[in-house]
Amino acid sequence: MSIKSTPLTEIHSTLGAKMAEFAGYNMPISYSSIIDEHEAVRNSVGLFDVSHMGEFVVKGKEALKLIQSVISNDASTLLPGQAQYAYLPNDTGGIVDDLLVYRLFDDQCAEGEQAFMLVVNASNIDKDWEWISKHNHFDTRLINISEETCLLALQGPKAIDVLQQLVDYPLDQIKYYNFIKASVGHLPNVIISATGYTGSGGFELYANKNSAVEMWNLLISKGIEVGIKPCGLGARDTLRLEKGFCLYGNDIDDTTSPLEAGLGWVTKLQKDTDFPSKQLLVNQKLAGLSKKLVGFKLNEKRVPRHGYEIFDKNENPIGVVTSGTSSPTLEYPIGLGYVPISEAKIDNTILISFGKKMLEATICKVPFV
């Protein structure tokens, strides 16, 4: 299978980005260094190309019914211009994918219809499409706009200073997980969403792929004075891990329980609509969880990696590392992993296996920063 490109791949190469395959796409991992890019987002502003993500439009008289029948959260609470985080439960108590649900504005649908946009992980576009289509027994249409859509993430405390130069609307009035549709410069119909995967604030911008290069260049030019940096997936991973955000394929997947992963807050078991595994999750909650996704830190400099075994103080195997990195902000290694509830106490000592050597780690609160 040939590797895919985003509309900005040529720009990334021109900028000297280190490129690699990710979820079937040729993506930038870093431009200068992961630490430089990480610190730019935490302290100023960084710009990410995340056009590999998937976008589906759900439109029709029963669009909400379809959404409600496949997601864990309650989309009936969304007003036009609002978004929410959710996941797609499978039939065995696991997770098909995690995603964002956007309630689109009424001018984007015919009378009596509703419209939503689902933003899914790049690696799961085909799987999610098949899963949602299989459940579409409603008077509604599912439209895959992934190939026509570019997505830029302008992240960091100075993101608003950069973007406001290009947008007439007062961006400080967009609440967290809300969005508007506006022009960026002279580029029309851009969805500007106060969301992101870095924990440093900012915006995500959805536009037609033909606008990608111009929008990228506009944002970079307006951000020069505040030290904007193009950022790759390496910094995106360190930023999200410092905030304890789950990465599909690492921390959550088809076999992991969303309740054990800490996603109970987007699991609306009381909503009227049935959804896959609802009763399984109800039963699991009543019975009590057997394990939990926790954060931990190491005092030594070696970095825990996905798949490393976790042991208790007596060197009994108890779990596995799902994500790990050296935190640029904290300057020591951090990670996530599943351990039994009995071991999941803050300040508890666990051991991480680095082959022949075991290193002590301490369970700590998440987010890490």
N, C-alpha and C positions, 0 to 999 in steps of 0.2 A: 504494500500500500504506500502510495507517495505521500510525503509529508506536506501538510498544508501550510499556507502563509496567511498572515493578516495583511490588511491594506498598508501597514506601516513597516513591513519587513525590510524594504529597501532602505528606509530611514535608519532603522536599527543598525543595519550593516554599515552604512555610511558613518554613523557615529562610533563605530568600532566596538559594538556590543559583543559580548561573548554569547553566542547563540547555541541553543540545544533543543532537541525534540522534547515537547511536553504535551501530553494528551493529543498527540497526532499533529501538533503545530510546531513550526520553527519559531521559537520564542526567545526573547532576550533574557539571559540569566543575570547579567550585570553589565554596566558600562564602565564605571571607574572602579569601584569596589563595593561589596555588599555593605560594609560598615559605613562608607561615605553616603551611600544612598539611603540607608536606614536612618542615619542621623539627620539627613536633609528632611526626611518626612517627619521625624519627631520634633525638629526644631524650626523648620521653615516650610518647604513644600517640595514634593516630588511628583512626577508624572509617569503613570504606568499605562502601557498598552495591554489591555485585557480583552481584546477583541476576539480571543479564542472562546470566550464564554458563549453559551447558547441562550437564545431568546425565543420563546413561543408566545404568540398572541392567542388568547382564548376569547372568542367573541360570539355572542348570540343571546337569545332570550333566556337560556338556562346556563349561561356561563358560570354563574356563581355555584350552581348545583354541581357542575363538574369539578370545579376547584375544591369545593367542600368535601367531595367524595374521595379525593386523592391526597389531600394534604392534612397534616397534623394540627395546624393552627386553625383559627376561626376567621376566615376571610370576610364573613358577614359584617365584621366590625369596621372594615375598611371603607373610607369615603374616597371619592375621586381625588387623586393627588396624594394618596397615602400608600405606604408599602409595609410589608412585614416579612420577617424571617420565618421559615417553616422547613419541613422535610416531607418527603414522600415515603410513608411507611410501606414495607412489603407485606407479604402474607404470613411471614414467619417471625414477626417481631423485630426485624432488622430495618435497614434504611436503604431505599433505592437511591436517594440523593438528597442533599439539602439544597435549598433554593430561596430566592426572593420572590415575593408575590406583589405586583403593582396593580392597584385599581386605577385604570386609565380614565381619562376624562370623557364625559358623555358626548362631547363633540366628535369623538372617535368611533362612535357606533350609531346605528340606526335607532329610530324610536322603538322603545320597548326592549332594547338590547342592553347588555352589559359587556364591558371589555376589560380584560386583565392581561398583564404581561408577566410571564414566568421567566426568571433568569436562572439558568442551570449550569452545572459544571461542565467544562469542555469535554472531559473524558466520558461523560454520561449522556451526551446529547441524544444519540441514537437510542440508548436504553430508556431514557426518560420519555422520549417521543412515543416509543412503542408501549410503554407502561400506561401513559395517560390516554393514548388513543384506545387502548384496550378497555378502558373504563368510561369511554365517552359514549354513553347511552342517552345523551341529552340533545336538546335542540340547540346545538352550539357548534362552532367551527374551531378547529385547532390549526394554527398557521405557524409554520416554522420560518422565522425571519432571521435566523442565525447568520446565514451567509450574506445577508444584505446589511447587517448591522455592525457598526464599530462601537467599541466601548473603551473610553479613556477614564482613568481614575486619577483625579487631581487631589492629592492627599497631603495633609499637614496643616498646622495652625495658620499659615499664610496663604492657604489655597483661596480663601475668600478675597484676599487683596489682589490676587492674580485674575481670578475669574470676573470679579466685579467690573473690571475695566472693559469687559466685552459684553456685559449683560445689563440691560436697562432695569430689570427687576431688582429690588433690594434683597440680596441673597441672605442677609442676616435674618430675614423673616421666614426662611424655609426651615421648619423644625426638623429635628432628627427623624429619619425615616419618612420624610415627606418629599415631594418633588413638584416641579413646575415644567411646563413646556414653553420654551422661549428661543430666541435667536442668540447665537454666540457669534459676535461680530455680525457679519451678514449671512451666516449659515443658519437657515431656518429650522424649526421643528426639532430642536434638540431637547431631549428629556434631561433635566438637571436634577439629580437626586442627592439628597444629603445623607448618603450612605457610604460605606467603604469597608475594607477588610484590614485596616491598619491600626485602628484605635486612636488615630490622631486627628480625626475630623477631616472635613473636605467634602468633595463631591464626585459623583460618577456621572459621566455624560454619555448618553446613548444617541447616536446619529446614524444617518445613512453612510454606508462604507465609502461613498464617493466624497464625503466631507472629511474623512479621517486625516489625510495628510495636512490639509489646510488648518483644521482645528488643532492638531498637534503643534504645528508651526506657530499659530497664533498664541497658544498658551505658553510655549517656550519663550517667545519674544516678550510677552507681557510679564514673564516671571524672572527675567534676567536680573533685575535690580534686587530681588529678594533671594537670589541664589538658587533658583529652581534647578533641579537635577532630573534627567530621565532616569527611571528606576526599572530594574528587572525583577524577575520572579524570585531571585535570591533574597532580596530585601523584603519583598512581599511576604515571604515565609517567616523571616525572623521577626518582622513586625507583628504578624498575626499570632505567632507563638508567644510573644511577650504578653499579649492580651488574652491568651488561652483560648483563641478561636479554633474550632475544629477544622481539620482539612479532610475532605472526603478521600477515602483510599488509604489514609493513615490512621486517623483517630476514630472515624466512623465509616461503616460500610454495610453491606448486605447482611452481615452476621452480627453486628453490634446492636445492643439495645439502646434506643434513644434515651431511656430513663437512666441507664447506667452511664451514658455519655454526658449527663447533665443537661439534657434537652427537654426536661419536664416542663419548663416554662413556655415552650411552644407546642406542648402536647395537650390539646384541649379535649380531655376525655368527657367533659360535661356537655359539649356541643351536641345538638340534636342529630346532626348528620352522622351516619355510620361511615367509617373509613377502614382500610385494610389494617388488620391487627389490633383494632381498637379494644376488643375484649381481651386479647392476649396482654395488652399493656395495662388494662384495668386490673387483671388478675395478678400481674407482676407487681404492680404498685401495692395491692392489698397484701400480697405475700411478703413483700419486702425485698429489697435488692440484695444480691449476693456479692456484687463487686461495683467498683466506681472508678471513673476516670479522674485521676488526680494530677496535680502539678508537683514537681520536685526540683530541687536544685542540688548541684554538686559543688563541693569546695575545691576539688582539683580541676585542672583545666581540660581534662579529656571530655569529649562531647559524646553524649549518649545518642545512639541512632535508632531509627525505626527497626523493630525486630529484636533488639537486645533484651535478654531475659532479666526479670526483676526477681530478687530473692528477699526473704525476710532476714532478720538479724541472725537467725540460726542456719542460714544458707539453705532454706527450703524454697523451691521455686513457687512464686505466687502470681506472676503476671508477666507482662511484656511492655516494653517501651513502644509508644505509637508515634511520637514526634520528639525531636531533640535538636538543640542548637546551642551555640555560644551566644548569649545575650549581649548585643553591642551596648545596650543601656546599662545593664547590671555588671557586665564584664566577668560573668561566670556562666558555666553551662546550666541550662534549664531543660526540662522535658515534661511530657505528658505520658501517662500509662495507666493501664487498668490494674487495680489491686483489690483483694477482698475488702469488704466493708470493715472488717476487724482491724485491717492495717491502714485504713484510709484517714487516720487522724493527723491533724496539723502537728508538725514537729516530730512525727514518728520517723525513725531511721529505717531505711531500706537499703538494699545492696543492688547495684547494677553490674551485670556481668560484662566485662571487656575481654572475653576470651579466658585466658588463664588467670586474670586478675579481677577481683571484686572491689568496687569502689563504693564508699558510703554516699548516700543521698538522703536529703531531708524533705519530707512532704511539706509543702507550703501552700499558702493561699494563692488562688488564681482570680484575677489576672496578676501576673508577676510584677508588672509596672502599671 
